[in-house]
Amino acid sequence: MSENKNNANENQAEELDMNHLMQIRREKLTELQEQGKNPFEITKFNRTNTAGEIKANYEEFEQKDVTVAGRIIAKRIMGKASFCTIQDCDEKIQSYVSINDLGEESYKAFKTFDIGDIIGITGFVFKTRTEEISVHAKEVTLLSKSLRPLPEKFHGLKDMDLRYRQRYVDLIMNPEVKDTFILRSKIIKEIRHFMDKLGYMEVETPMLTTVATGDAARPFITHHNTLDLQMYLRIAPELNLKRLIVGGFDKVFEIGKNFRNEGMDIKHNPEFTNMEFYAAYQDYNDMMDTAEQLISTVAKNALGTTKITYQGQEIDLTPGWKKITMIDAIKQVTGVDFNTINTDEEAQSIAKEKGVEYEEIKNTRGHIINEFFETFVEETLIQPTFIMDYPVEVSPLTKRKKEDPRLVERFELFIGGREYGNAYSELNDPIDQYERFLKQVEAKEKGDEEAGGMDEDFVNALEIGLPPTGGMGIGLDRLIMLLTDSASIRDVLFFPTMKPLN
């Protein structure tokens, strides 16, 4: 109890201190406004260069006038001369500010500026005695007043929950966070470049749908007032993208948001960025080749290497990834061979023997094979591995294998014990597809909240004719986590979903 009381007292003291500091800053703003110098009335500032440009090309800028702008992150007052450091979009740069250059009134005003204020500086570029590239200020302009103090460098920014909630402060105080998001942007650009070179066309499909289909997941439900219609945030764009293949586009891809009304953890956020791509006249073997080349090429171009370290694990993304069927992978890890287990009853018996739990509405051989894989195998797949040939029960949109119609031509890509992609030889038989949709509807009626619904228009599209098609989805947030060595999905989302404080 005493420890909790002390923490409460400390928090109360910090809040009082913060209120006092904010009051002082507001008083400074009021004084400026009374003097006709309200910084919030400034609508534009003509910056000529960024700090990064100047530092990278010092010889070009030496002794030349520049105008820079940024946030004050450090300040040292030394009588009639001072130093301050500003941070702009790409770098930090120091400025030397003196009363002789600014004049008494402007220098006095500069001394009242606070850490966090945004200022513009005009002056010439030089190096100090310690060889630090700096701007010798001739003029300093207050562009925006920071009314709330930034947290102390090593105090207020360790609370991860606060960092996610106030990403704008996190980006200011932790440069490595900004670096992660710069790399995220670069990775997505490289993905688009790769797909363009392969002849894929980028498209956009609706995020609001009238049928919750495309994958097994609980949807977000909303309501369209004008149409008085229940609608869903899309689980996946899959069916619309395949409609485009029916319409005559041979290669399409989409990068966009998907939504799943499910739990949150280090791998899952309710809204996430996904890429799906589809190619006519290809199958899941072609999708394996594309995925392998895509990820290895993007890693090489964005990072300079295909050999990375993720959370202490060395991972080699160089092409030549392992391929193994789900049943063989289970046999390797557990010794259980589902090729010799042919009935639901046999599968249920071996599951009980091995302590594998399954839902009563998911008690088939196929569902239990999938449970065995997730229980025993998934976390062992550290190096890139394609797990192939899934049970039909967990793959309602996939073409069956000729050799064993209980299985489908589907693979998932695993790296570091996590799934990164899911691909099919797409089911294009409208009769089979309609029957599988019916089974999904039956499962939903029995209580399976993740089961999809019936999409009769998609069946109609298949009746028009879908050519043999390969398709794949890749979770881009997870891929970016991998390539940036980020422990949590929240580390690669600017604004992850957070539970309200109140």
Sequence and secondary structure as in RCSB ss.txt:
>XXXX:A:sequence
MSENKNNANENQAEELDMNHLMQIRREKLTELQEQGKNPFEITKFNRTNTAGEIKANYEEFEQKDVTVAGRIIAK
RIMGKASFCTIQDCDEKIQSYVSINDLGEESYKAFKTFDIGDIIGITGFVFKTRTEEISVHAKEVTLLSKSLRPL
PEKFHGLKDMDLRYRQRYVDLIMNPEVKDTFILRSKIIKEIRHFMDKLGYMEVETPMLTTVATGDAARPFITHHN
TLDLQMYLRIAPELNLKRLIVGGFDKVFEIGKNFRNEGMDIKHNPEFTNMEFYAAYQDYNDMMDTAEQLISTVAK
NALGTTKITYQGQEIDLTPGWKKITMIDAIKQVTGVDFNTINTDEEAQSIAKEKGVEYEEIKNTRGHIINEFFET
FVEETLIQPTFIMDYPVEVSPLTKRKKEDPRLVERFELFIGGREYGNAYSELNDPIDQYERFLKQVEAKEKGDEE
AGGMDEDFVNALEIGLPPTGGMGIGLDRLIMLLTDSASIRDVLFFPTMKPLN
>XXXX:A:secstr
 HHHHHHHHHHHHHHHHHHHHHHHHHHHHHHHHHTT  GGG         HHHHHHTHHHHBT EEEEEEEEEEE
EEETTEEEEEEE SS EEEEEEEHHHH HHHHHHHHT  TT EEEEEEEEEE TT  EEEEEEEEEEEE   S  
  TTTTT  HHHHHHTHHHHHHH HHHHHHHHHHHHHHHHHHHHHHHTT EE    SEESS  SSSS  EEEEET
TTTEEEEE S SHHHHHHHHHTT SEEEEEEEEE  S  BTTB SEEEEEEEEEET  HHHHHHHHHHHHHHHHH
HHHS SEEEETTEEEE SS  EEEEHHHHHHHHH   GGG  SHHHHHHHHHHHT    GGG SHHHHHHHHIII
IIGGG  S EEEEEEEGGG TTB B SS TTEEEEEEEEETTEEEEEEEEB   HHHHHHHHHHHHHHHHTT TT
     HHHHHHHHHH  SEEEEEEEHHHHHHHHHT SSGGGG SS       
